[in-house]
Amino acid sequence: MAILQNTPLLAALFSIFFAQFVKIPIHFLITKKIDWKLFTSTGGMPSSHSAAVTSLCTAIAYETGLDSPLFAVSTVFAIIVMFDATGVRFQAGQQAIMINQMRVDFQLFVEQTKGWANKNNEEKIIELKTLLGHKPMEVFMGALTGIVISIIIYNTIE
């Protein structure tokens, strides 16, 4: 299968896998709790989006050179993805935190004024996702992860 020979693609996919997996031990070191859901979640340290696109860029640089149009396209793509991860997606996550808090506050008000204290709120509440984007350091570390992974791959296959 030719697709299994596509080193830039494999490097980018491995970078996503690695960045998602490494979130679990990093979270454990900080909180002393293992959270396996981090493997499939967005947000957190390091950014798997940044790891993927920088790994792809680095691999393309190895394959085609820094002066190739393909490297230029992948670089612009990477910049847009990383900018989006720290900008729009991060702000959406911050808004979700505030909306969730407003919902909790409103629910508390309703419970106190209408005697709903005996109802199970867990069944009625659907929270918005708050970990949508990344802090700049998470994006930087994800980018560094992707670059290092591609460098390691290309230095071991030659």
C-alpha positions as CSV (number, residue, x, y, z in Angstrom):
1,M,0.0,0.0,0.0
2,A,1.4,3.3,-1.1
3,I,-0.2,5.3,1.7
4,L,1.9,3.4,4.2
5,Q,5.0,4.7,2.4
6,N,3.9,8.4,2.9
7,T,6.2,9.5,5.7
8,P,4.8,13.0,6.1
9,L,1.3,11.6,6.6
10,L,2.6,8.9,9.0
11,A,4.7,11.5,11.0
12,A,1.7,13.8,11.3
13,L,-0.7,11.0,12.4
14,F,1.9,9.7,14.9
15,S,2.3,13.2,16.3
16,I,-1.4,13.5,16.9
17,F,-1.4,10.1,18.7
18,F,1.7,11.0,20.7
19,A,0.5,14.5,21.7
20,Q,-2.9,13.1,22.8
21,F,-1.4,10.3,24.8
22,V,1.2,12.4,26.6
23,K,-1.6,14.6,27.9
24,I,-2.5,11.8,30.3
25,P,0.8,11.6,32.2
26,I,1.2,15.4,32.2
27,H,-2.3,15.8,33.7
28,F,-1.4,13.1,36.3
29,L,1.8,14.9,37.3
30,I,-0.2,18.1,37.9
31,T,-3.4,16.6,39.5
32,K,-2.4,13.1,40.7
33,K,-5.4,11.8,38.8
34,I,-5.5,9.7,35.7
35,D,-8.0,10.9,33.1
36,W,-8.2,8.6,30.1
37,K,-10.8,10.9,28.5
38,L,-7.9,13.3,27.7
39,F,-6.8,10.9,24.9
40,T,-9.8,11.8,22.8
41,S,-10.5,15.4,24.1
42,T,-9.5,18.7,22.6
43,G,-7.4,21.3,24.3
44,G,-4.7,20.7,26.9
45,M,-0.9,20.4,26.8
46,P,0.5,19.8,24.2
47,S,-1.7,20.8,21.3
48,S,-2.1,17.8,19.0
49,H,-3.2,20.2,16.3
50,S,0.1,22.0,16.5
51,A,2.0,18.8,16.7
52,A,0.4,17.4,13.6
53,V,0.8,20.5,11.4
54,T,4.4,21.2,12.4
55,S,5.3,17.5,12.0
56,L,3.7,17.6,8.5
57,C,5.6,20.8,7.7
58,T,8.9,19.4,8.9
59,A,8.4,16.2,7.0
60,I,7.6,18.0,3.8
61,A,10.7,20.2,4.3
62,Y,12.8,17.0,4.5
63,E,11.0,15.5,1.4
64,T,10.8,18.5,-0.9
65,G,13.0,21.2,0.6
66,L,12.4,24.6,2.1
67,D,12.0,26.2,-1.3
68,S,9.2,24.0,-2.6
69,P,5.6,25.2,-3.1
70,L,4.3,22.3,-1.1
71,F,6.4,23.4,1.9
72,A,5.0,26.9,1.5
73,V,1.4,25.6,1.5
74,S,2.0,23.4,4.5
75,T,3.6,26.3,6.4
76,V,0.6,28.6,5.8
77,F,-1.8,25.8,6.7
78,A,0.2,25.3,10.0
79,I,0.1,29.0,10.8
80,I,-3.6,29.2,10.3
81,V,-4.3,26.1,12.4
82,M,-2.1,27.2,15.3
83,F,-3.5,30.8,15.1
84,D,-7.1,29.3,15.2
85,A,-6.1,27.0,18.2
86,T,-5.0,30.0,20.3
87,G,-7.6,32.5,19.0
88,V,-11.1,31.5,18.0
89,R,-11.2,28.0,19.6
90,F,-9.6,29.3,22.9
91,Q,-12.1,32.1,23.2
92,A,-15.0,29.8,22.4
93,G,-13.8,27.6,25.3
94,Q,-13.7,30.7,27.6
95,Q,-17.2,31.6,26.6
96,A,-18.4,28.1,27.3
97,I,-17.0,28.3,30.8
98,M,-19.0,31.5,31.4
99,I,-22.2,30.1,29.9
100,N,-21.9,27.0,32.0
101,Q,-21.5,29.1,35.1
102,M,-24.5,31.3,34.2
103,R,-26.5,28.1,33.7
104,V,-25.5,26.8,37.1
105,D,-26.3,30.1,38.7
106,F,-29.7,30.2,37.0
107,Q,-30.5,26.6,37.9
108,L,-29.6,27.4,41.6
109,F,-31.9,30.4,41.4
110,V,-34.8,28.3,40.0
111,E,-34.2,25.6,42.7
112,Q,-34.3,28.1,45.5
113,T,-37.4,30.0,44.3
114,K,-39.5,27.1,43.2
115,G,-38.5,24.3,45.6
116,W,-36.7,22.2,43.0
117,A,-34.1,21.2,45.5
118,N,-35.2,17.5,45.5
119,K,-34.9,17.1,41.7
120,N,-31.9,15.4,40.2
121,N,-30.1,18.1,38.2
122,E,-27.5,15.7,36.7
123,E,-30.2,14.4,34.3
124,K,-31.3,17.8,33.2
125,I,-27.9,19.4,32.5
126,I,-25.8,19.3,29.4
127,E,-22.7,21.3,29.7
128,L,-20.9,23.0,26.8
129,K,-17.4,21.9,26.0
130,T,-14.9,24.2,27.6
131,L,-11.6,22.7,26.4
132,L,-11.9,23.8,22.7
133,G,-8.7,25.7,22.2
134,H,-5.2,26.2,23.5
135,K,-3.1,28.6,25.4
136,P,-0.1,29.9,23.5
137,M,2.3,27.7,25.5
138,E,0.2,24.6,24.6
139,V,0.4,25.5,20.9
140,F,4.2,26.1,21.2
141,M,4.8,22.8,23.0
142,G,2.6,21.0,20.4
143,A,4.6,22.6,17.6
144,L,7.9,21.7,19.2
145,T,6.6,18.1,19.6
146,G,5.7,17.8,16.0
147,I,9.0,19.2,14.8
148,V,11.0,16.9,17.0
149,I,9.0,13.8,16.0
150,S,9.6,14.5,12.3
151,I,13.3,15.2,12.9
152,I,13.7,11.9,14.8
153,I,11.8,10.0,12.1
154,Y,13.8,11.4,9.2
155,N,17.1,10.9,11.1
156,T,16.4,7.3,11.8
157,I,15.1,6.2,8.4
158,E,18.2,7.5,6.5
